């Protein structure tokens, strides 16, 4: 604790009494002069530090971050030209994880962060299992005639459409962690490859998928879940493609990249179909001393059937000649013919499809870049900012627009530090590796530092990519941070002044989803899923998290993702020309992330709202009761205790907030009370973790929000309950005991969360 003038005056008063007893009047005069001099100097420093009085334009330099106008500093110092130049350099080469060019970028980022003024920057390296295609014998999909002669073959490489893409380091299209295989058989179209799509083919059409090759379009769910579903129905291979209905809404095929952002027929989406983290060391970090599973054990955790992505130009060659019944209307895609289910082809000449995959798994090093600025008052409390730097090819959108922004934030924070402005809490900057293979770098790092994060993690702000368009803001968040997001957005200038003065105004005026219930608040989702690096922090460490990006109008353009996603056409040219010309949206999200980080790292009282959390719990609880209450009563599910825990949690959050509102000034004056309150806020998220994890998924521990067992990209509320009810509703009546257990666990967890907000809680 810093001493102030009050403590100096107290000390001098005692000394004066002693001196008075001794009759030493000279000492009295001398001390009086010293005190007066200090007082006058303090006044002069304060005066000349103010704007317009010869100061630097901000508040007086402060080491505690409480008086410094970091909002103005961020607004004035984030430079979109710097971000643009960062992106141009970072995306100049392919950055596939485990390759020399990926390692080169990690070391470049490490060097630049150090030069930007971060206090310590280092590489956190792990040896992990990655997957690569065979460049000399690339993967391919073929149509064979009755004599097994090749009638058609998919492209083995994407056609370069600009000079920049003509690069020998571009990896051929493949699915990471797909096993090798050479299989042939009849082909069946399964729409998006969701469980309900497979069930329609198997149950409604009575079509046996066993031994068939399935073709599915990208979108709706994680590609790995499509392969998992195909395995469940005993398919032997999966062909994935990007349908123009989902990736090219312009009927003019000539108006595709490089003339627009729409995916061309030759564009191919790469992506992993594996698990999160290094499959050799599930639940534990891949350190130098790690015990690794055997190859046979590891293979059991990975897909067992081959899969391969192709472009929609090649998919058309297969889909257009398929036989069998017409697909339902909502299965019809954007290609100009009637989609049919199969199996087999219209010509009935015994043609088949062959899928050849020549991938191989290799253990290679991956390099996270970690840097920080140490906090002044609370160095053991961490506000983390993250993005990943590996990409399937050039990755100008995903992830390097985010990397370019994060590097600019390190420059601004380093500049603050150089001017004497140190945050209250430690700010940790993280550039993850091998995210594209299943969040590998961040998962291993979280597993490596799990105990510390449990104790000290305040929040994780994730920026997978900065922008996919410049229309509005998209956010996935913990309820705890929702109001902090709104407050920060009000401090950021709008990238489009015609739609309000602030980002909050733009966000409010341009919702990206249709709202079921009118709300004065901008749209957020509580779905953090497992689609990016916040997943392990939220699911394993219970650190309140945010995922954010600027996006397109998803109401008018219901795309599966931005069109050039994970293709070799995702270049700096595409970003600079079509995604965010002028970098206004990228500049906005950079300011937003920096100001939100300052709000969390510099304010005395953490900007977290426990009542927002209880409102979310109450709403989702009511949805469960409305949906399943009658069924539960017939099965004697303990609804009363479940209801009571939600009511108790709501009451506890209100009581906590009432005390905070009534005693805020007193709390702020007491370091111990302030620490206690902040810890209760920070640790509330941890209270929703179940150490045992969800049924069959020990790495997913969040009882309130976690990815669905059937769609890893989207969170369920009460996931253990929702997934179990899904299985019951689809005929598994043996799951009722598991359902009762999951309701009990949710009841206990909510009641436990309520107790963490009480003074004693025992």
C-alpha positions in Angstrom: 0.0 0.0 0.0 1.4 3.4 -0.9 1.7 6.0 1.8 -0.1 9.3 1.3 0.1 12.7 3.0 -2.2 11.6 5.8 0.3 9.1 7.0 3.2 11.6 6.8 1.2 14.1 8.8 0.5 11.5 11.5 4.2 10.6 11.8 5.2 14.3 12.0 2.6 15.0 14.7 4.1 12.3 17.0 7.6 13.7 16.4 6.5 17.2 17.1 5.2 16.1 20.5 8.6 14.7 21.3 10.4 17.7 20.1 8.1 20.0 22.0 9.0 18.2 25.2 12.6 18.8 24.4 12.0 22.4 23.5 13.6 22.1 20.1 11.8 24.8 18.1 14.3 24.7 15.2 13.3 21.2 14.3 9.6 22.3 14.2 10.4 25.1 11.7 12.5 22.8 9.5 9.9 20.1 9.3 7.2 22.6 8.6 9.2 23.9 5.6 9.6 20.4 4.2 5.9 19.6 4.5 5.0 22.9 2.8 7.5 22.2 0.0 6.0 18.8 -0.7 2.5 20.2 -0.7 3.4 22.9 -3.2 5.3 20.5 -5.5 2.2 18.2 -5.5 0.0 21.0 -6.5 2.3 22.1 -9.3 2.7 18.5 -10.7 -1.1 18.1 -10.7 -1.6 21.4 -12.5 0.9 20.9 -15.2 -0.2 17.4 -15.9 -3.7 18.4 -17.0 -4.6 18.8 -20.6 -4.0 22.4 -21.8 -1.6 23.1 -18.9 1.6 21.8 -20.5 0.8 18.1 -19.8 0.7 15.2 -22.1 -3.0 15.5 -22.9 -4.2 12.9 -20.4 -4.4 12.5 -16.7 -1.3 12.6 -14.5 0.9 9.6 -15.0 -0.2 6.9 -12.6 1.1 3.5 -11.7 -2.2 2.3 -10.4 -4.2 2.8 -13.6 -7.1 4.4 -11.6 -6.7 8.0 -12.8 -5.3 7.4 -16.3 -7.7 8.1 -19.2 -6.9 4.8 -21.0 -10.0 5.2 -23.2 -8.7 8.3 -24.8 -5.2 6.8 -25.0 -6.5 3.8 -26.9 -8.7 5.8 -29.2 -5.7 8.1 -30.1 -3.1 5.4 -30.4 -4.6 2.4 -32.1 -3.4 2.8 -35.7 -5.3 1.0 -38.5 -2.3 1.4 -40.9 -0.2 -0.5 -38.4 -2.8 -3.3 -38.3 -3.0 -3.4 -42.1 0.8 -3.7 -42.4 0.9 -6.4 -39.8 -1.7 -8.4 -41.7 0.1 -8.0 -45.0 3.3 -9.3 -43.5 1.8 -12.1 -41.5 -0.3 -13.5 -44.4 2.5 -13.3 -47.0 3.1 -17.1 -46.6 1.1 -20.2 -45.7 1.2 -20.7 -41.9 0.2 -24.4 -41.4 1.0 -25.5 -37.8 4.1 -27.7 -37.4 5.8 -26.2 -40.5 8.9 -23.9 -40.6 6.8 -21.0 -41.9 4.5 -21.3 -38.9 7.4 -21.4 -36.5 8.9 -18.4 -38.3 5.7 -16.4 -37.7 5.7 -17.3 -34.0 9.2 -16.1 -33.6 8.4 -12.9 -35.5 5.5 -12.2 -33.2 7.7 -13.0 -30.2 10.2 -10.4 -31.4 7.7 -7.7 -32.2 5.9 -8.1 -28.9 9.2 -7.7 -27.1 10.0 -4.6 -29.1 6.5 -3.3 -28.4 7.4 -3.1 -24.7 5.9 -6.2 -23.1 7.9 -7.1 -20.0 8.5 -10.7 -20.7 7.8 -12.6 -23.9 8.6 -16.3 -24.4 7.6 -19.3 -26.5 5.7 -22.1 -24.8 6.5 -25.1 -27.0 4.7 -28.5 -27.0 5.4 -31.7 -29.0 2.0 -32.7 -30.4 0.4 -35.1 -32.9 -0.5 -33.3 -36.1 -1.7 -34.6 -39.5 -0.5 -33.8 -43.1 -1.4 -34.9 -46.6 1.1 -36.4 -49.1 2.0 -33.7 -51.5 3.5 -36.2 -54.0 0.4 -38.4 -53.9 -2.5 -36.0 -52.9 -6.0 -37.1 -51.8 -8.6 -37.5 -54.4 -12.3 -38.5 -55.0 -13.1 -40.4 -58.1 -16.1 -41.8 -60.1 -15.4 -45.3 -61.4 -17.4 -47.0 -64.1 -18.5 -50.7 -64.0 -15.0 -51.7 -65.1 -13.4 -49.7 -62.3 -12.0 -47.2 -64.9 -11.7 -43.6 -63.6 -14.5 -41.5 -65.3 -13.9 -38.4 -63.1 -11.3 -37.2 -60.6 -11.5 -34.3 -58.2 -8.8 -31.6 -58.3 -5.8 -32.4 -56.2 -4.9 -28.8 -55.6 -6.9 -25.6 -55.6 -6.4 -23.6 -58.8 -4.4 -20.4 -58.0 -6.6 -17.4 -58.9 -4.1 -14.6 -58.1 -0.3 -14.6 -58.4 0.0 -14.6 -54.6 -1.7 -18.0 -54.3 0.8 -19.6 -56.7 3.0 -20.7 -53.8 4.7 -24.1 -53.4 4.0 -24.1 -49.7 0.2 -24.3 -50.1 -1.0 -27.5 -48.6 -3.3 -29.7 -50.8 -6.9 -29.9 -49.6 -7.4 -32.3 -46.7 -9.1 -32.9 -43.4 -6.7 -32.8 -40.5 -6.6 -36.1 -38.5 -8.6 -38.0 -41.1 -7.1 -41.5 -41.3 -5.7 -42.7 -44.6 -7.8 -45.0 -46.7 -8.7 -46.2 -50.1 -12.4 -47.2 -50.2 -15.1 -47.4 -52.9 -18.8 -47.9 -52.8 -22.2 -46.4 -53.5 -22.7 -42.8 -52.5 -25.5 -41.3 -50.4 -26.3 -37.6 -49.9 -27.0 -36.7 -46.3 -27.5 -33.0 -46.4 -25.5 -31.3 -43.6 -24.6 -34.6 -42.0 -26.5 -33.9 -38.8 -27.9 -36.7 -36.6 -31.4 -35.8 -37.8 -30.2 -36.0 -41.5 -28.8 -39.5 -41.0 -32.0 -40.5 -39.2 -34.2 -39.3 -42.0 -32.3 -41.4 -44.5 -32.1 -44.5 -42.2 -35.7 -44.3 -40.7 -37.9 -42.3 -43.1 -36.4 -43.8 -46.3 -35.4 -47.1 -44.8 -32.0 -46.8 -46.5 -29.1 -48.8 -44.9 -26.0 -46.6 -44.9 -23.7 -49.4 -43.8 -20.9 -49.7 -46.3 -21.8 -46.5 -48.1 -19.8 -43.4 -48.9 -21.7 -40.3 -47.8 -21.5 -36.9 -49.2 -22.4 -33.9 -47.0 -22.3 -30.2 -47.4 -20.4 -28.0 -44.9 -22.3 -26.0 -42.4 -24.7 -26.1 -39.4 -22.4 -28.4 -37.3 -18.7 -29.0 -36.8 -17.2 -31.1 -39.7 -15.8 -33.6 -37.2 -19.3 -34.3 -35.9 -20.4 -35.0 -39.4 -17.7 -37.7 -39.6 -18.6 -39.0 -36.2 -22.3 -39.3 -37.2 -21.3 -41.2 -40.4 -19.3 -43.6 -38.2 -22.4 -44.2 -36.0 -24.4 -45.2 -39.1 -21.5 -47.5 -40.4 -20.5 -45.4 -43.4 -17.1 -46.1 -44.8 -16.0 -42.6 -45.9 -17.2 -39.0 -46.0 -17.0 -36.5 -48.8 -17.4 -32.9 -47.7 -18.1 -29.9 -50.0 -19.1 -26.2 -49.7 -22.5 -25.8 -51.3 -23.0 -22.5 -53.1 -26.3 -22.0 -51.2 -24.1 -21.6 -48.1 -21.0 -20.0 -49.6 -22.0 -18.3 -52.8 -25.4 -16.6 -52.8 -24.7 -14.8 -56.1 -26.2 -16.7 -59.0 -23.7 -15.2 -61.3 -20.9 -17.7 -61.1 -18.4 -15.4 -62.8 -18.8 -13.0 -59.9 -16.7 -15.1 -57.5 -13.3 -14.6 -56.1 -11.1 -12.8 -57.3 -13.9 -10.5 -58.4 -15.8 -10.7 -55.1 -15.7 -12.5 -51.8 -17.9 -15.4 -53.0 -16.3 -18.8 -53.0 -15.5 -20.0 -56.6 -16.3 -23.6 -57.7 -12.7 -24.6 -57.2 -12.5 -23.3 -53.7 -12.0 -26.0 -51.0 -12.5 -25.7 -47.2 -9.8 -27.5 -45.2 -10.3 -28.3 -41.5 -9.8 -30.7 -38.7 -12.1 -33.6 -37.9 -10.2 -34.6 -34.8 -10.5 -33.9 -31.1 -9.5 -30.9 -29.0 -6.0 -30.9 -27.7 -3.2 -33.4 -28.4 -4.9 -36.8 -28.6 -1.8 -38.5 -27.2 -2.2 -36.8 -23.8 -5.9 -36.3 -23.1 -6.7 -34.1 -20.1 -2.9 -33.5 -19.5 -0.3 -31.3 -21.1 2.2 -32.6 -23.8 5.2 -31.7 -21.7 8.7 -33.2 -22.2 7.9 -35.6 -19.3 4.4 -36.5 -20.4 3.2 -40.1 -20.6 1.7 -40.5 -24.1 -0.9 -43.0 -25.3 0.2 -45.7 -27.6 -0.6 -45.3 -31.3 -3.4 -47.8 -30.9 -4.9 -46.0 -28.0 -4.6 -42.6 -29.8 -6.3 -44.0 -32.9 -9.3 -44.9 -30.8 -9.8 -41.1 -30.0 -9.6 -40.1 -33.6 -11.9 -40.7 -36.6 -11.8 -44.2 -38.0 -13.1 -43.6 -41.5 -11.4 -41.4 -44.1 -12.9 -38.0 -45.1 -11.9 -35.6 -47.9 -13.1 -32.0 -48.8 -13.8 -31.0 -52.4 -15.0 -27.9 -54.2 -18.6 -27.5 -55.3 -17.5 -27.7 -58.9 -16.3 -31.2 -58.3 -19.3 -32.1 -56.0 -21.6 -31.2 -58.9 -20.1 -34.0 -61.0 -21.2 -36.5 -58.3 -24.5 -35.0 -57.1 -25.9 -34.2 -60.5 -25.9 -37.9 -61.7 -27.1 -39.5 -58.4 -30.2 -41.7 -58.4 -32.7 -42.6 -55.7 -35.5 -40.4 -54.4 -35.5 -36.7 -54.6 -34.1 -35.0 -51.5 -36.5 -33.0 -49.4 -37.0 -29.4 -50.3 -34.9 -28.0 -47.5 -32.1 -30.4 -48.6 -31.9 -28.8 -52.0 -28.8 -26.7 -52.4 -27.6 -24.0 -54.7 -26.5 -26.1 -57.7 -28.7 -26.1 -60.7 -30.3 -29.6 -60.6 -32.5 -31.6 -58.4 -30.6 -33.1 -55.5 -31.2 -36.8 -55.0 -30.4 -39.1 -52.0 -28.9 -42.1 -53.9 -27.5 -44.7 -53.5 -26.1 -45.2 -57.0 -26.3 -43.2 -60.2 -29.1 -42.5 -62.7 -27.4 -44.4 -65.5 -27.5 -47.7 -63.5 -24.2 -48.8 -65.1 -22.7 -50.0 -61.8 -20.6 -46.8 -61.3 -19.2 -46.3 -57.9 -17.2 -43.6 -56.0 -13.7 -44.1 -54.6 -12.2 -41.9 -51.9 -8.4 -42.0 -51.6 -6.8 -40.3 -48.6 -3.0 -40.4 -48.0 -2.6 -38.5 -44.8 0.0 -39.3 -42.2 0.3 -38.3 -38.5 3.5 -36.8 -37.2 4.6 -35.5 -33.8 5.9 -32.0 -34.3 6.6 -28.9 -32.1 4.1 -26.1 -31.9 4.9 -22.7 -30.4 2.6 -20.5 -28.4 3.8 -16.9 -27.8 3.1 -15.7 -24.3 3.9 -12.1 -23.1 2.7 -10.0 -20.2 2.7 -6.7 -18.5 2.8 -7.2 -14.7 0.1 -5.6 -12.6 0.9 -3.1 -9.9 -1.6 -3.8 -7.1 -2.8 -7.3 -8.1 0.0 -9.0 -10.1 -1.5 -12.4 -9.3 -4.7 -11.6 -11.1 -4.7 -12.2 -14.9 -6.6 -10.6 -17.7 -5.8 -12.7 -20.8 -6.1 -11.7 -24.5 -5.7 -14.4 -27.1 -5.6 -15.2 -30.8 -4.0 -18.0 -32.8 -1.3 -17.6 -35.5 -1.5 -20.9 -37.4 -3.6 -21.1 -40.6 -4.6 -23.8 -43.1 -3.1 -21.6 -45.9 -2.6 -17.8 -45.9 -5.2 -17.2 -43.2 -5.7 -13.5 -43.8 -9.1 -13.6 -42.1 -8.7 -16.6 -39.9 -6.7 -16.0 -37.8 -4.2 -13.4 -39.0 -6.5 -10.4 -39.0 -6.8 -11.1 -35.3 -3.1 -11.5 -34.9 -2.5 -8.2 -36.6 -4.9 -6.5 -34.2 -3.4 -8.2 -31.1 0.1 -7.1 -32.0 -1.2 -3.5 -32.3 -2.8 -3.9 -28.9 0.6 -5.0 -27.4 2.1 -1.8 -29.0 -0.5 0.4 -27.4 -0.1 -1.3 -24.0 3.6 -1.1 -24.2 3.4 2.6 -25.0 1.1 3.1 -21.9 3.7 1.4 -19.8 6.5 3.5 -21.2 4.6 6.6 -20.1 4.3 5.3 -16.5 0.8 3.7 -16.7 0.8 0.2 -15.3 -2.4 -1.7 -15.0 -3.8 -2.8 -11.6 -3.8 -6.5 -12.7 -1.4 -8.4 -14.9 -2.3 -8.5 -18.6 -1.3 -11.6 -20.5 -1.1 -11.7 -24.3 -1.3 -15.1 -26.0 -0.7 -16.1 -29.6 -1.7 -19.8 -29.9 -0.4 -22.4 -32.3 -2.2 -25.4 -33.9 -5.7 -24.0 -33.2 -6.8 -25.3 -36.5 -6.0 -28.9 -35.6 -8.3 -28.7 -32.6 -7.3 -25.8 -30.3 -4.1 -27.8 -29.6 -1.8 -25.0 -28.4 -4.3 -23.3 -26.1 -5.6 -26.6 -24.7 -2.1 -27.8 -23.9 -1.2 -24.5 -22.3 -4.4 -24.4 -20.2 -3.7 -28.0 -19.0 -0.2 -27.0 -18.2 -1.3 -24.0 -16.1 -4.7 -25.2 -14.9 -4.1 -24.8 -11.2 -2.8 -21.3 -11.5 -5.7 -20.3 -13.9 -8.2 -21.7 -11.4 -6.9 -19.4 -8.8 -6.0 -16.3 -10.7 -7.8 -16.1 -14.1 -10.0 -13.0 -14.2 -11.2 -13.1 -17.8 -10.1 -14.3 -21.3 -10.8 -12.1 -24.3 -10.6 -14.1 -27.6 -10.2 -12.7 -31.1 -10.1 -15.7 -33.5 -10.3 -13.2 -36.4 -10.9 -9.4 -36.3 -13.5 -9.1 -39.0 -15.3 -11.1 -41.7 -17.2 -8.0 -42.8 -18.0 -4.5 -41.4 -21.7 -4.6 -40.7 -22.0 -5.2 -37.0 -20.5 -6.8 -33.9 -20.8 -10.5 -33.0 -20.2 -11.7 -29.5 -20.3 -14.9 -27.5 -19.9 -14.3 -23.8 -20.2 -15.5 -20.3 -23.2 -13.7 -18.7 -20.8 -12.2 -16.1 -19.1 -10.1 -18.8 -22.2 -9.0 -20.7 -22.6 -5.6 -19.2 -18.8 -5.0 -19.3 -19.1 -5.5 -23.1 -21.9 -3.0 -23.3 -19.9 -0.4 -21.3 -16.8 -0.9 -23.4 -18.8 -0.6 -26.6 -20.1 2.8 -25.5 -16.5 4.0 -25.4 -15.6 3.0 -28.9 -16.4 5.3 -31.9 -18.7 3.7 -34.5 -17.0 2.5 -37.7 -20.0 3.9 -39.5 -20.9 7.4 -38.1 -24.2 7.3 -40.1 -25.3 4.6 -37.7 -24.7 6.3 -34.3 -21.7 7.7 -32.5 -20.5 4.6 -30.8 -20.0 0.9 -31.5 -22.8 0.3 -29.0 -25.1 2.4 -31.2 -24.1 0.4 -34.3 -24.4 -2.9 -32.4 -27.9 -2.0 -31.2 -29.1 -0.7 -34.6 -27.8 -3.7 -36.6 -28.8 -7.0 -34.9 -27.3 -9.9 -36.8 -29.9 -12.4 -35.6 -33.7 -12.4 -35.4 -34.6 -11.9 -31.8 -37.3 -14.0 -30.3 -37.9 -11.6 -27.5 -37.5 -7.9 -28.0 -34.7 -6.6 -25.8 -33.1 -3.1 -25.4 -29.7 -4.7 -25.2 -27.6 -5.5 -28.3 -27.6 -9.2 -29.2 -25.1 -11.6 -27.6 -25.1 -15.3 -27.3 -24.0 -17.4 -24.3 -22.6 -19.9 -26.8 -18.9 -20.1 -26.6 -18.7 -23.6 -28.1 -15.4 -25.3 -28.9 -14.8 -23.4 -32.1 -11.9 -21.3 -30.9 -9.3 -20.9 -28.1 -11.6 -19.6 -25.4 -13.0 -23.2 -25.1 -10.4 -24.7 -22.7 -10.4 -21.5 -20.5 -14.2 -21.6 -20.1 -14.8 -25.3 -20.0 -11.7 -26.5 -18.0 -10.5 -23.5 -16.0 -13.9 -21.7 -15.5 -12.4 -18.4 -16.6 -15.2 -16.0 -17.7 -14.6 -15.6 -21.4 -15.6 -13.6 -24.5 -15.3 -14.3 -28.2 -15.8 -11.3 -30.5 -15.5 -10.2 -34.2 -17.1 -7.9 -36.7 -19.4 -9.6 -39.1 -21.9 -9.4 -41.9 -25.7 -9.2 -41.8 -26.5 -12.8 -41.0 -30.2 -12.2 -41.3 -30.0 -11.2 -45.0 -27.0 -13.6 -45.7 -27.6 -16.8 -43.7 -24.2 -18.2 -44.7 -22.5 -21.1 -42.9 -19.4 -18.8 -42.6 -17.6 -16.1 -44.6 -17.3 -17.6 -48.1 -13.5 -18.0 -48.5 -13.2 -19.8 -45.1 -10.1 -22.1 -44.9 -9.4 -22.0 -48.6 -6.2 -20.9 -50.3 -8.1 -17.8 -51.5 -8.3 -16.3 -48.0 -5.6 -13.8 -48.8 -4.5 -10.3 -47.9 -6.0 -9.2 -51.2 -9.4 -10.6 -50.3 -9.3 -9.0 -46.8 -8.2 -5.6 -48.1 -10.5 -5.6 -51.1 -13.7 -7.3 -50.0 -13.7 -8.0 -46.2 -12.8 -4.7 -44.7 -11.7 -2.1 -47.2 -10.0 0.7 -45.3 -9.8 -1.4 -42.1 -12.4 0.6 -40.3 -14.1 -2.5 -38.8 -10.7 -4.0 -37.9 -9.7 -0.7 -36.2 -13.0 -0.7 -34.2 -12.6 -4.3 -32.9 -9.0 -3.6 -31.9 -10.1 -0.5 -29.9 -13.0 -2.5 -28.4 -10.8 -5.4 -27.2 -8.1 -3.0 -25.8 -10.6 -0.9 -23.9 -12.4 -3.9 -22.5 -9.1 -5.3 -21.4 -8.3 -2.0 -19.7 -11.7 -2.0 -18.0 -11.0 -5.5 -16.6 -7.3 -4.9 -15.7 -7.4 -1.3 -14.4 -10.6 -0.7 -12.5 -10.7 -1.4 -8.7 -14.0 -3.2 -8.8 -14.3 -5.9 -11.5 -17.1 -4.9 -14.0 -19.0 -8.2 -13.6 -22.7 -8.6 -13.0 -23.9 -11.6 -11.0 -27.6 -10.8 -11.6 -27.1 -11.1 -15.3 -25.9 -14.6 -14.6 -28.9 -15.6 -12.4 -31.2 -14.1 -15.1 -29.7 -16.4 -17.7 -29.9 -19.5 -15.4 -33.5 -18.7 -14.6 -34.5 -18.2 -18.2 -32.9 -21.5 -19.4 -34.3 -23.3 -16.4 -37.8 -22.1 -17.3 -37.2 -23.3 -20.9 -36.4 -26.8 -19.6 -39.5 -26.9 -17.5 -41.7 -25.7 -20.3 -40.2 -28.3 -22.7 -39.9 -31.3 -20.4 -41.9 -30.6 -17.2 -44.8 -33.0 -18.0 -42.5 -35.8 -19.0 -40.3 -35.3 -15.9 -43.2 -35.4 -13.5 -44.3 -38.8 -14.9 -40.8 -40.1 -14.3 -40.5 -38.6 -10.8 -37.7 -36.2 -11.6 -37.0 -34.0 -8.7 -38.3 -30.7 -10.2 -39.0 -29.1 -6.9 -35.4 -29.1 -5.7 -34.3 -27.9 -9.2 -36.7 -25.0 -9.0 -35.6 -24.1 -5.4 -31.9 -24.0 -6.3 -32.7 -21.5 -9.1 -34.8 -19.3 -6.8 -32.0 -19.5 -4.2 -29.4 -18.4 -6.7 -31.5 -15.5 -7.9 -32.0 -14.4 -4.3 -28.3 -14.7 -3.6 -27.3 -12.6 -6.6 -29.8 -9.9 -5.6 -28.6 -9.8 -2.0 -25.0 -9.7 -3.2 -25.7 -6.8 -5.5 -27.8 -4.9 -2.9 -24.8 -5.0 -0.5 -22.4 -4.0 -3.2 -24.6 -1.0 -4.2 -25.1 0.1 -0.6 -21.5 -0.3 0.6 -19.5 0.3 -2.6 -17.6 3.3 -1.2 -16.7 1.5 2.0 -15.6 -1.6 0.0 -13.4 0.5 -2.2 -11.6 2.0 0.8 -10.9 -1.4 2.3 -8.3 -3.5 0.3 -9.4 -6.7 2.0 -13.1 -6.1 1.3 -12.3 -5.2 -2.3 -10.2 -8.3 -2.7 -13.0 -10.5 -1.2 -15.7 -9.0 -3.5 -13.6 -9.3 -6.6 -12.7 -12.9 -5.8 -16.4 -13.7 -5.4 -17.1 -12.1 -8.8 -14.2 -13.8 -10.5 -14.8 -17.2 -9.0 -18.5 -17.4 -9.6 -17.9 -18.9 -13.1 -15.8 -21.7 -11.4 -18.7 -22.6 -9.3 -20.5 -24.0 -12.4 -17.7 -26.5 -13.1 -18.3 -30.2 -12.4 -14.9 -31.8 -11.7 -16.2 -35.1 -13.2 -17.3 -33.4 -16.5 -20.4 -34.1 -18.6 -21.5 -37.7 -19.3 -18.8 -39.3 -21.5 -17.0 -36.0 -21.9 -14.6 -35.5 -18.9 -13.0 -32.4 -20.6 -16.3 -30.6 -20.8 -17.0 -29.5 -17.2 -19.3 -26.5 -17.4 -22.7 -27.5 -16.2 -24.5 -24.4 -17.4 -23.0 -23.8 -20.8 -21.0 -26.4 -22.9 -20.9 -27.7 -26.4 -23.6 -30.1 -27.4 -22.6 -33.7 -27.7 -24.0 -33.6 -31.2 -22.7 -30.1 -32.3 -19.3 -29.0 -31.0 -19.7 -25.5 -32.4 -22.8 -24.6 -30.4 -23.4 -24.6 -26.7 -26.4 -26.0 -24.9 -27.7 -24.5 -21.8 -27.7 -27.3 -19.2 -25.8 -29.5 -21.7 -25.9 -32.6 -19.5 -29.7 -32.4 -19.3 -30.3 -31.4 -22.9 -28.1 -34.1 -24.4 -29.6 -36.8 -22.3 -33.1 -35.6 -23.2 -32.2 -35.7 -26.8 -31.2 -39.4 -26.5 -34.4 -40.1 -24.6 -36.5 -38.4 -27.2 -34.8 -40.4 -29.9 -35.8 -43.7 -28.3 -33.2 -44.4 -25.6 -35.6 -44.9 -22.6 -32.7 -46.4 -20.6 -31.3 -42.9 -20.1 -33.9 -41.8 -17.5 -31.6 -42.6 -14.6 -28.8 -40.5 -16.2 -31.3 -37.7 -16.7 -32.3 -37.7 -13.0 -28.6 -37.7 -12.1 -27.9 -34.7 -14.4 -30.9 -32.8 -12.9 -29.5 -33.5 -9.4 -26.0 -32.3 -10.5 -27.4 -29.1 -12.0 -29.4 -28.5 -8.8 -26.4 -29.0 -6.6 -24.1 -26.9 -8.7 -26.6 -24.0 -8.8 -27.1 -24.2 -5.0 -23.3 -24.3 -4.6 -22.9 -21.2 -6.8 -25.4 -19.3 -4.6 -23.4 -20.2 -1.5 -20.2 -18.6 -3.0 -21.9 -15.2 -2.9 -22.6 -15.4 0.8 -20.2 -14.2 3.5 -19.8 -17.7 5.0 -21.6 -20.0 2.6 -21.4 -23.0 4.9 
